[in-house]
Amino acid sequence: MKGSAVIIGGGLGGLFTGAILSKEGMKVTVIEKNATIGGGLQSFTRFGEVFDTGMHVIGGMQEDGNIRRICRYLGISDRVHVENVNPMMIDSLYFAEDRKFYRIAQGRENFVEALAGSFPDQRQNLAAYTDALFRIVDSLDMFYLRPASDYLTVHSEDFLMAADSFIAKYIPDERLRSVLAYMNPLYGGRPGMTPAYIHALISVLYINGPSRFAGGSILFAEALRDVIVENGGEVISGDGVEHVSSADKLITGVTTRKGRKYTADYYISAIHPCTFISLLDDPSVLPKSYRTRLDMIPVSYSAFTLNLKLRPGTFRYMNWSGYYMSTYGDIWNFGRSDREWPLGFLYMTPPEIGQGEYSTKMIITAPMTWDHVKPWENSRYGHRDAGYEEWKAVCAGKLLERMEELYPHFRDCVEAVNSASPLTIRDFYGIKEGAMCGYSKDCNNMALSQVPVVTKVKNLLLTGQNCNIHGFCGVPLTAINTCEAILGRNYVIESIHRYENSRKQV
């Protein structure tokens, strides 16, 4: 064994970090407070249907995708059930302002041509914009699982430009700018703040080809858990860490709610950094300036979700995702609470293993700010008043009303409705203000919004969506950063390459 690690939090970041360290010979213990592991990979059952809590559309799982390559190295590629989205229409966008639809296609050329069909005079600009996206991403070694060089990477002017300014630099047509920004709710986009590299990463992932979990994302969480267990580790659920002990500027152990104590050589927090700090018996083990900075960083906005059970044989399965947008001008305003909600939403029919012609369920996710739930912010799940339930019913009604713009009589297809608000996300995930994308990134102050995986405490590291990049692709890549802080620079990347080379020789 190469040492031991206790990981606090069994979400995507904790499980990926634990799986990699286990694969490389460390004794790993993952501790998750919820009864179900997975965090954003969790699934739950309502009305006899399995619904995913997050990670509805994922990137990097195409055959040559970066996350698929990590899965092969971990030995779980054949346990992962994913369905690739229809390449000729990975997304359908609808703008209510002029009732116009736009098609997004997979692949660089198809992406340009599909949008040029609606904006024929912008074909050249679209090609230049798409090339610029890929240039930004090509400069990121970790995205392509390339060993990091010993030299400081000098990024282009585009890299840290605000995403909305980056789009405007290449696209003069204002409506096309809004169309190209349609995915900004997936990364908590804010005008004048979100760096272009965040927009580029998400865009390139989708242009390369998105996928979706079939049969529930929990199957992926369970595959990662199995890697840890099969390599001698342990994944504990339903018993969260309550105290983190320290002495002599080191973490010395953790105690769970049930009184169990665990010690290790390394401790890794896969939960929100502010939540972790609240568990410390002596917060001063971390410098006050560091704690203050973590508390000051703005978080991304949250979301309101509808989980719908559909009547059998009434709604055809969609092998693509749909986006409803109210107006072109509000495409960057999802983080504002002074606009009428909802400004837009994502809707999709999650696939089953062996999916048939009709879908039995739909998930609708609409960005929402914390201000909407402030009247109930001091309440907890299962203990909210009737006013909260009434408010949720009104929100659900607004989303269903807009779905009827797209599909007349859509309500007739709905058999049952379950809803979740930013409060639900906060309570189940322990995320400040129910933030969907971790900390907000600000191109004007990257020193504030960047949180390194290493800390001032020698045996304490961080992982998860609040470091580097969030999401199904960003979090596993951050897990590699965390593991290499223990195992050594480029250690995991080189292990992945050795595995791939051995496969080629066979």
C-alpha positions as CSV (number, residue, x, y, z in Angstrom):
1,M,0.0,0.0,0.0
2,K,1.1,3.6,-0.8
3,G,-0.6,5.1,2.3
4,S,-4.2,5.8,3.2
5,A,-6.8,8.5,2.6
6,V,-10.1,9.4,4.1
7,I,-12.4,11.2,1.6
8,I,-15.3,13.3,3.0
9,G,-18.1,13.2,0.5
10,G,-19.2,10.4,-1.8
11,G,-20.2,12.5,-4.8
12,L,-18.6,12.4,-8.3
13,G,-15.4,14.1,-7.0
14,G,-15.0,11.9,-4.0
15,L,-15.7,8.7,-5.8
16,F,-13.4,9.4,-8.8
17,T,-10.6,10.5,-6.5
18,G,-11.1,7.4,-4.3
19,A,-11.2,5.1,-7.3
20,I,-8.0,6.5,-8.8
21,L,-6.1,6.3,-5.4
22,S,-7.4,2.8,-4.8
23,K,-6.4,1.7,-8.3
24,E,-2.9,3.1,-7.6
25,G,-2.5,1.1,-4.3
26,M,-3.8,3.4,-1.5
27,K,-6.2,2.3,1.2
28,V,-9.2,4.6,0.7
29,T,-12.2,5.2,2.9
30,V,-15.0,7.4,1.5
31,I,-17.6,8.7,3.9
32,E,-21.0,10.0,2.6
33,K,-23.7,11.6,4.8
34,N,-26.6,10.6,2.5
35,A,-28.0,7.1,2.4
36,T,-27.3,7.0,-1.3
37,I,-23.8,7.7,-2.7
38,G,-23.2,9.7,-5.9
39,G,-24.0,13.3,-5.1
40,G,-25.1,14.7,-8.5
41,L,-25.0,11.0,-9.7
42,Q,-27.7,10.0,-7.3
43,S,-30.9,8.5,-8.6
44,F,-34.2,8.2,-6.8
45,T,-37.5,6.5,-7.4
46,R,-40.8,8.3,-7.6
47,F,-44.1,6.9,-9.1
48,G,-42.2,3.7,-10.0
49,E,-39.7,5.6,-12.2
50,V,-36.0,6.2,-11.6
51,F,-35.0,9.9,-11.9
52,D,-31.5,11.3,-11.9
53,T,-30.8,14.2,-9.6
54,G,-28.1,15.7,-11.9
55,M,-25.7,14.8,-14.7
56,H,-28.5,14.6,-17.2
57,V,-26.3,15.3,-20.2
58,I,-22.6,14.3,-20.1
59,G,-19.5,15.0,-22.2
60,G,-16.3,13.1,-22.6
61,M,-17.9,9.6,-22.9
62,Q,-17.6,9.2,-26.7
63,E,-15.2,6.3,-27.6
64,D,-12.1,8.6,-27.6
65,G,-13.4,11.0,-25.0
66,N,-11.3,11.9,-22.0
67,I,-13.7,10.5,-19.4
68,R,-14.2,7.3,-21.3
69,R,-10.4,6.9,-21.4
70,I,-10.3,7.3,-17.6
71,C,-13.1,4.7,-17.2
72,R,-11.1,2.2,-19.3
73,Y,-8.1,2.8,-17.1
74,L,-10.2,2.2,-14.0
75,G,-11.7,-1.0,-15.6
76,I,-15.3,0.2,-15.6
77,S,-15.9,1.1,-19.2
78,D,-17.9,-2.1,-19.8
79,R,-20.1,-1.4,-16.7
80,V,-21.1,2.1,-17.9
81,H,-24.5,2.4,-19.6
82,V,-24.6,5.5,-21.8
83,E,-26.5,6.4,-24.9
84,N,-25.0,8.8,-27.4
85,V,-27.3,11.6,-28.5
86,N,-28.5,11.9,-32.1
87,P,-25.5,13.5,-33.9
88,M,-27.6,15.4,-36.4
89,M,-29.5,17.1,-33.6
90,I,-27.9,17.0,-30.2
91,D,-29.9,20.0,-29.0
92,S,-33.0,21.8,-30.2
93,L,-33.4,25.5,-29.1
94,Y,-36.6,27.4,-29.0
95,F,-36.9,31.1,-28.5
96,A,-40.4,32.2,-27.5
97,E,-39.8,35.8,-28.5
98,D,-40.1,34.9,-32.2
99,R,-41.2,31.3,-31.9
100,K,-38.1,30.2,-33.8
101,F,-36.2,26.8,-33.5
102,Y,-32.5,26.2,-34.0
103,R,-30.7,22.9,-34.4
104,I,-27.3,22.1,-32.9
105,A,-25.4,19.3,-34.6
106,Q,-22.4,17.2,-33.5
107,G,-18.9,17.7,-35.1
108,R,-17.2,20.9,-36.1
109,E,-18.4,21.1,-39.7
110,N,-21.9,19.9,-38.8
111,F,-22.1,22.4,-36.0
112,V,-21.3,25.3,-38.3
113,E,-23.5,24.1,-41.1
114,A,-26.6,23.5,-38.9
115,L,-26.5,27.1,-37.6
116,A,-25.5,28.6,-40.9
117,G,-28.8,27.2,-42.2
118,S,-30.5,29.8,-39.9
119,F,-27.8,32.4,-40.3
120,P,-26.4,32.0,-43.9
121,D,-24.5,35.2,-43.9
122,Q,-22.6,34.2,-40.7
123,R,-21.1,30.9,-42.0
124,Q,-17.6,32.3,-42.1
125,N,-17.9,33.9,-38.7
126,L,-19.3,30.7,-37.3
127,A,-16.3,28.8,-38.6
128,A,-13.8,31.3,-37.1
129,Y,-15.7,31.2,-33.8
130,T,-15.6,27.4,-33.7
131,D,-11.9,27.3,-34.5
132,A,-11.3,29.7,-31.7
133,L,-13.2,27.5,-29.2
134,F,-11.0,24.5,-30.1
135,R,-7.8,26.6,-29.9
136,I,-8.7,27.5,-26.3
137,V,-9.3,23.9,-25.4
138,D,-6.2,22.6,-27.3
139,S,-4.1,24.7,-24.9
140,L,-5.3,22.7,-21.9
141,D,-3.1,19.6,-21.4
142,M,-5.4,18.0,-18.8
143,F,-8.4,18.1,-21.1
144,Y,-6.6,15.8,-23.5
145,L,-4.9,13.8,-20.7
146,R,-1.5,15.1,-21.8
147,P,1.3,15.2,-19.2
148,A,1.8,18.7,-17.9
149,S,4.9,20.4,-19.0
150,D,7.5,22.0,-16.7
151,Y,6.8,25.4,-18.4
152,L,4.2,27.9,-17.4
153,T,1.5,27.8,-20.0
154,V,0.9,31.1,-21.7
155,H,-2.7,31.3,-22.8
156,S,-4.2,33.4,-25.6
157,E,-6.0,36.7,-25.2
158,D,-9.3,34.8,-25.8
159,F,-8.7,32.4,-22.9
160,L,-9.5,34.7,-20.0
161,M,-11.8,37.1,-21.9
162,A,-15.4,37.2,-20.6
163,A,-17.4,34.5,-22.4
164,D,-20.0,37.0,-23.8
165,S,-17.3,39.3,-25.1
166,F,-15.5,36.3,-26.6
167,I,-18.6,35.3,-28.6
168,A,-19.2,39.0,-29.7
169,K,-15.5,39.1,-30.9
170,Y,-16.3,36.6,-33.6
171,I,-20.0,37.0,-34.1
172,P,-21.5,40.4,-35.1
173,D,-25.1,39.1,-35.3
174,E,-26.7,39.7,-31.9
175,R,-29.3,36.9,-32.2
176,L,-26.7,34.4,-33.2
177,R,-24.6,35.5,-30.2
178,S,-27.6,34.5,-28.0
179,V,-28.0,31.2,-29.7
180,L,-24.3,30.3,-29.2
181,A,-24.6,31.2,-25.5
182,Y,-27.6,28.8,-25.0
183,M,-25.6,26.5,-22.7
184,N,-24.4,29.1,-20.3
185,P,-26.9,27.9,-17.6
186,L,-24.9,24.6,-17.6
187,Y,-21.9,26.5,-16.2
188,G,-23.6,29.3,-14.3
189,G,-22.7,31.8,-16.9
190,R,-22.7,35.5,-16.0
191,P,-22.1,38.4,-18.4
192,G,-18.7,40.2,-18.1
193,M,-17.5,37.6,-15.6
194,T,-17.5,34.0,-16.8
195,P,-14.1,33.2,-18.5
196,A,-14.2,32.2,-22.1
197,Y,-12.3,29.0,-21.4
198,I,-15.2,27.7,-19.3
199,H,-17.6,28.4,-22.2
200,A,-15.1,26.8,-24.6
201,L,-14.7,23.6,-22.6
202,I,-18.5,23.0,-22.3
203,S,-19.1,23.9,-26.0
204,V,-16.3,21.7,-27.3
205,L,-17.5,18.8,-25.2
206,Y,-20.9,19.0,-26.7
207,I,-19.7,19.6,-30.3
208,N,-17.6,16.5,-29.9
209,G,-20.7,14.6,-28.9
210,P,-22.9,14.5,-25.7
211,S,-24.1,11.3,-24.1
212,R,-26.7,10.4,-21.5
213,F,-26.8,7.7,-18.8
214,A,-29.2,4.9,-19.5
215,G,-31.0,3.3,-16.6
216,G,-29.9,5.9,-14.1
217,S,-26.7,7.7,-13.3
218,I,-26.5,5.8,-9.9
219,L,-25.1,2.8,-11.9
220,F,-22.0,4.9,-12.7
221,A,-21.6,5.9,-9.0
222,E,-21.9,2.2,-8.1
223,A,-19.2,1.3,-10.6
224,L,-16.8,3.8,-9.1
225,R,-17.6,2.5,-5.6
226,D,-16.9,-1.1,-6.8
227,V,-13.4,0.0,-7.9
228,I,-12.7,1.3,-4.4
229,V,-14.1,-1.8,-2.7
230,E,-12.4,-4.3,-5.1
231,N,-9.0,-2.6,-4.3
232,G,-9.4,-3.0,-0.5
233,G,-11.2,0.3,0.3
234,E,-14.5,1.1,1.9
235,V,-17.4,3.4,0.9
236,I,-19.7,4.3,3.9
237,S,-23.1,5.9,3.3
238,G,-25.7,7.2,5.7
239,D,-23.2,8.4,8.3
240,G,-21.6,11.8,7.5
241,V,-18.5,13.3,9.1
242,E,-19.4,15.4,12.1
243,H,-16.0,16.5,13.4
244,V,-12.6,16.8,11.9
245,S,-9.7,16.8,14.4
246,S,-6.4,18.5,14.0
247,A,-3.1,19.0,15.9
248,D,0.3,20.5,15.0
249,K,-1.1,22.0,11.8
250,L,-2.2,18.6,10.5
251,I,-5.6,16.8,10.3
252,T,-5.5,13.9,12.7
253,G,-8.8,12.2,12.2
254,V,-12.6,12.4,11.6
255,T,-15.6,11.4,13.6
256,T,-18.9,10.5,12.1
257,R,-22.4,11.2,13.4
258,K,-22.6,7.6,14.6
259,G,-19.4,8.0,16.6
260,R,-17.1,6.1,14.3
261,K,-13.5,7.4,14.1
262,Y,-11.2,7.2,11.1
263,T,-7.6,8.1,10.6
264,A,-5.4,8.2,7.5
265,D,-2.2,9.7,6.1
266,Y,-4.3,12.1,3.9
267,Y,-7.7,13.7,4.2
268,I,-9.6,14.9,1.2
269,S,-12.6,17.1,1.3
270,A,-15.0,16.5,-1.6
271,I,-17.7,18.7,-0.1
272,H,-18.1,22.5,-0.3
273,P,-15.1,24.1,1.3
274,C,-17.2,26.2,3.6
275,T,-19.1,23.2,4.8
276,F,-15.8,21.4,5.5
277,I,-14.5,24.3,7.5
278,S,-17.6,24.1,9.7
279,L,-16.6,20.6,10.6
280,L,-13.2,21.5,11.9
281,D,-12.7,21.3,15.7
282,D,-10.1,24.1,15.3
283,P,-10.8,26.2,12.1
284,S,-7.5,28.1,12.8
285,V,-5.6,25.1,11.4
286,L,-6.4,26.9,8.1
287,P,-5.3,30.6,7.9
288,K,-8.0,33.1,8.6
289,S,-7.4,34.9,5.2
290,Y,-8.0,31.5,3.4
291,R,-11.2,30.9,5.3
292,T,-12.4,34.4,4.6
293,R,-11.7,34.1,0.9
294,L,-13.5,30.8,0.6
295,D,-16.6,32.4,2.3
296,M,-16.4,35.5,0.0
297,I,-16.3,33.7,-3.3
298,P,-19.8,34.0,-5.0
299,V,-21.4,30.7,-5.8
300,S,-23.2,29.9,-9.0
301,Y,-27.0,30.0,-9.2
302,S,-29.2,27.1,-8.5
303,A,-32.2,25.4,-10.3
304,F,-35.8,24.3,-9.9
305,T,-36.5,20.8,-11.3
306,L,-39.6,19.0,-12.3
307,N,-39.6,15.2,-12.5
308,L,-42.6,14.1,-14.5
309,K,-44.1,10.6,-14.9
310,L,-45.6,10.4,-18.4
311,R,-48.7,8.5,-19.3
312,P,-47.8,5.3,-21.3
313,G,-47.7,5.8,-25.1
314,T,-48.4,9.6,-25.1
315,F,-45.0,11.2,-25.6
316,R,-42.3,9.9,-28.0
317,Y,-38.7,9.5,-26.6
318,M,-36.4,12.3,-27.6
319,N,-32.8,11.3,-28.3
320,W,-31.7,14.9,-27.9
321,S,-32.2,17.7,-25.4
322,G,-34.5,20.7,-25.7
323,Y,-34.0,24.2,-24.5
324,Y,-36.7,26.8,-24.0
325,M,-35.6,30.4,-24.0
326,S,-37.9,33.4,-23.3
327,T,-36.0,36.1,-25.2
328,Y,-32.7,36.6,-26.9
329,G,-31.8,39.5,-24.7
330,D,-32.1,37.5,-21.5
331,I,-29.7,34.7,-22.4
332,W,-27.1,35.9,-19.9
333,N,-29.6,36.9,-17.2
334,F,-30.3,33.5,-15.5
335,G,-28.3,34.6,-12.5
336,R,-30.6,37.7,-11.9
337,S,-33.6,37.6,-9.6
338,D,-35.2,40.8,-11.0
339,R,-36.4,39.1,-14.1
340,E,-39.6,37.1,-14.4
341,W,-39.0,33.4,-13.8
342,P,-38.5,31.2,-15.7
343,L,-36.2,32.8,-18.3
344,G,-35.6,29.4,-19.8
345,F,-35.1,25.7,-19.1
346,L,-33.7,22.4,-20.3
347,Y,-36.1,19.5,-20.9
348,M,-35.2,15.9,-21.8
349,T,-36.5,12.3,-21.7
350,P,-33.9,10.2,-19.9
351,P,-33.2,6.9,-21.7
352,E,-33.8,3.5,-20.2
353,I,-31.6,0.5,-21.1
354,G,-33.3,-0.8,-24.2
355,Q,-35.3,2.4,-24.7
356,G,-38.5,2.0,-26.8
357,E,-40.4,4.5,-29.0
358,Y,-42.2,6.2,-26.1
359,S,-40.8,7.8,-22.9
360,T,-42.2,7.2,-19.5
361,K,-40.6,10.2,-17.9
362,M,-39.3,13.7,-18.4
363,I,-36.9,16.0,-16.5
364,I,-37.3,19.8,-16.7
365,T,-34.6,21.9,-15.1
366,A,-34.9,25.7,-14.9
367,P,-32.1,28.0,-13.5
368,M,-33.2,29.8,-10.3
369,T,-31.5,32.2,-7.9
370,W,-31.4,31.7,-4.2
371,D,-33.5,34.8,-3.7
372,H,-36.6,32.8,-4.7
373,V,-36.4,30.5,-1.7
374,K,-35.1,33.0,0.9
375,P,-38.4,33.0,2.8
376,W,-37.7,29.3,3.7
377,E,-33.9,29.3,3.9
378,N,-33.9,28.4,7.6
379,S,-36.1,25.4,7.1
380,R,-35.0,21.8,6.3
381,Y,-36.3,19.1,4.0
382,G,-39.5,17.5,5.3
383,H,-40.2,20.4,7.6
384,R,-41.4,23.2,5.3
385,D,-44.7,25.0,5.6
386,A,-47.7,24.9,3.3
387,G,-46.7,28.2,1.7
388,Y,-43.6,26.5,0.3
389,E,-45.6,23.7,-1.3
390,E,-48.0,26.3,-2.8
391,W,-45.1,28.2,-4.2
392,K,-43.6,25.0,-5.7
393,A,-46.9,24.2,-7.3
394,V,-47.0,27.7,-8.9
395,C,-43.5,27.2,-10.3
396,A,-44.4,23.8,-11.7
397,G,-47.5,25.3,-13.3
398,K,-45.4,28.0,-15.1
399,L,-43.0,25.4,-16.5
400,L,-45.9,23.1,-17.7
401,E,-47.6,26.2,-19.3
402,R,-44.5,26.9,-21.3
403,M,-44.1,23.2,-22.3
404,E,-47.6,23.6,-23.9
405,E,-46.2,26.2,-26.2
406,L,-43.9,23.6,-27.6
407,Y,-46.3,20.6,-27.3
408,P,-50.0,21.6,-27.2
409,H,-51.9,19.6,-24.6
410,F,-48.7,18.5,-23.0
411,R,-50.4,18.4,-19.6
412,D,-52.5,15.5,-20.9
413,C,-49.3,13.5,-21.1
414,V,-48.4,14.1,-17.5
415,E,-49.5,11.5,-14.9
416,A,-47.6,12.7,-11.8
417,V,-45.3,15.6,-10.8
418,N,-42.4,15.7,-8.4
419,S,-40.5,19.0,-7.9
420,A,-37.2,20.1,-6.2
421,S,-36.0,23.6,-5.4
422,P,-32.6,25.2,-4.6
423,L,-33.4,24.3,-0.9
424,T,-33.5,20.6,-1.9
425,I,-30.1,20.8,-3.5
426,R,-28.6,22.6,-0.5
427,D,-30.0,20.1,2.0
428,F,-29.1,16.9,0.1
429,Y,-25.7,18.0,-1.2
430,G,-24.5,20.4,1.5
431,I,-23.9,23.0,-1.2
432,K,-24.0,26.7,-0.3
433,E,-27.2,28.2,-1.7
434,G,-27.8,25.1,-3.7
435,A,-25.2,26.2,-6.3
436,M,-25.4,23.9,-9.3
437,C,-21.9,24.7,-10.6
438,G,-19.8,25.3,-7.5
439,Y,-18.1,28.6,-7.1
440,S,-18.6,31.3,-9.8
441,K,-15.5,32.0,-11.9
442,D,-14.7,35.6,-12.6
443,C,-12.3,36.5,-15.4
444,N,-11.7,39.9,-13.7
445,N,-10.4,38.3,-10.5
446,M,-9.3,34.8,-11.1
447,A,-7.1,34.9,-8.0
448,L,-10.3,35.0,-5.9
449,S,-12.4,32.4,-7.7
450,Q,-9.7,29.8,-8.3
451,V,-9.4,27.2,-5.5
452,P,-6.3,25.0,-5.6
453,V,-6.6,21.3,-4.6
454,V,-3.8,21.8,-2.1
455,T,-4.2,23.7,1.1
456,K,-1.9,25.2,3.8
457,V,-2.5,21.9,5.8
458,K,0.0,19.4,4.5
459,N,-2.2,16.4,4.6
460,L,-5.4,18.1,3.6
461,L,-6.5,18.3,0.0
462,L,-9.7,19.4,-1.9
463,T,-11.5,17.9,-4.8
464,G,-14.9,18.3,-6.5
465,Q,-16.7,21.0,-8.4
466,N,-15.5,24.0,-6.4
467,C,-11.9,23.4,-7.6
468,N,-11.0,24.2,-11.2
469,I,-13.9,23.1,-13.4
470,H,-17.3,21.7,-12.4
471,G,-19.4,19.1,-14.2
472,F,-19.1,15.5,-15.3
473,C,-15.9,16.2,-17.2
474,G,-14.3,18.9,-15.0
475,V,-14.7,17.0,-11.7
476,P,-12.9,13.8,-12.8
477,L,-10.1,15.9,-14.3
478,T,-9.8,17.8,-10.9
479,A,-9.7,14.3,-9.2
480,I,-6.6,13.6,-11.2
481,N,-5.0,16.9,-10.0
482,T,-5.9,15.9,-6.4
483,C,-4.4,12.4,-6.8
484,E,-1.3,13.7,-8.4
485,A,-0.8,16.1,-5.5
486,I,-0.3,12.9,-3.4
487,L,1.2,10.5,-6.0
488,G,3.4,12.9,-7.9
489,R,3.2,15.2,-11.0
490,N,1.9,13.4,-14.1
491,Y,1.7,10.1,-12.2
492,V,-1.9,9.3,-13.0
493,I,-1.7,10.6,-16.6
494,E,1.3,8.4,-17.3
495,S,-0.5,5.4,-15.7
496,I,-3.4,6.0,-18.1
497,H,-1.0,6.1,-21.0
498,R,0.8,2.9,-19.9
499,Y,-2.6,1.2,-19.7
500,E,-3.6,2.4,-23.2
501,N,-0.2,1.3,-24.7
502,S,-0.5,-2.1,-23.1
503,R,-4.0,-2.5,-24.7
504,K,-2.6,-1.6,-28.1
505,Q,0.2,-4.2,-27.8
506,V,-2.3,-6.9,-27.0
